[in-house]
Amino acid sequence: MIRAPHYLLVMASDSETAYKSAGYAGEYVILNATKHNVGTCWIDGVGQSDKIKELLGVESDKLVVGLITLGYAQYEPRLARIYDTNMEGSVSPLTDLGYPNIDPEYSKEP
């Protein structure tokens, strides 16, 4: 298990549409957390729903899609710099999340 100060449990009804919606909601949280320099990690929970709910004491008929860890990173990841710029007024809704400024060069450095 990844250690983090906070975890967000992502759950959904047992349908393809609900799984997709839960995934989109989880990614929305991750993108906005990263925009605010909060580190995240998506942990897959599919196939372990009952075990995770039991460990956390959650009583629900919904299935666990995943867990999202949340916390400040010990160092600034390179990805966080994607969100440093904001192009107000763009026609793309992704511009506010910094997508037009992604540097395609790969680097192993933080």
N, C-alpha and C positions, 0 to 999 in steps of 0.2 A: 504494500500500500504506500502511496506517496504521502509523505507528511506535509500537512498544510494547516494554517491556523483556522481555515474555514472550508466547508464542503457544501455544495449545493446538490441536492438529490433531484434528478430529472426523471419524472415518471409519466407514463401515458397509458391510455386504454389499449387493448389488444387489437389494433387495426393499423394498416399501412399508413393511412392518413394521419393518425395520431402519432405514430413513430416519426414521420417526417416533420410534423409540427413541433414535436418535442426536440428534434434535432435542430431545427431552425431557431427555436427559442434558446436552446443551449448555446448555439454559435453566436447568437445576438449578445448573450451575456458575456461570452468570451471576447468578442470583438470590442465591446464597450469597456470591459475591464482592462483589456490591453491598452485601449486608448487612454485610460487613466493610470497607466503604469502599474496595474495590478497583474501579477503573474497568474496564469491559469493552466490547468491540464485536464483534458477530457479523459475519463476512465470509463471504459465500456462496461455496462452492467447487464447486457442482454445474456440470458441463459443462467444468470445468478440472482435473479430477482428475489426469489423466496429467501435465499440465504442473506442477502443484503438487508432486506426488510426485517428479518429476524434479528440480525445483529444490531440494527438501529432502532428496533422497537417500533417500527412503522406498521400500522394496521390499515391496509388499503387493498382494494381489488385491482388497482392499477399496477402495471408492471414497471420495474426499474429499467430505464433506458441507459442511464449512466450517472456518474458522479462528476462534478466539476470542482476541482480544487481551486481555492482563491487565496491569494496572499501576495505580499510584496516580495519580489525576487531579491536574492542576496547581491545580485549584480544586474545591470541594465541589459536585457537581451536586445540584440540588434533589431529584432522584429518590432520592438516598442517604438523605435524611431520612425517607423512607417507612419505612425499616427501623430507625429509632431507638427505636421502641417495641415491646414484646413482651408479648403477653397470654397468659401461661402458663395452661394448663388449658382453653383454648378447644376447642370441639368441631370447629372447622375446622382442618385441617392447614395452611392458608394463613395463619392468624393469626400463627404464628411468623415468617413472612416479612414481616409488617406490612401485609397487604392491607386489613384493616378500617380502616386509618387513612389511606388514599389521599385526598389533597386534589384534588378534581376541577377546581379552578380552574387554567387555563393561564397560565403566565408565561414570558417569554423570559429572565428572570434566572436565573443559576446557583443 
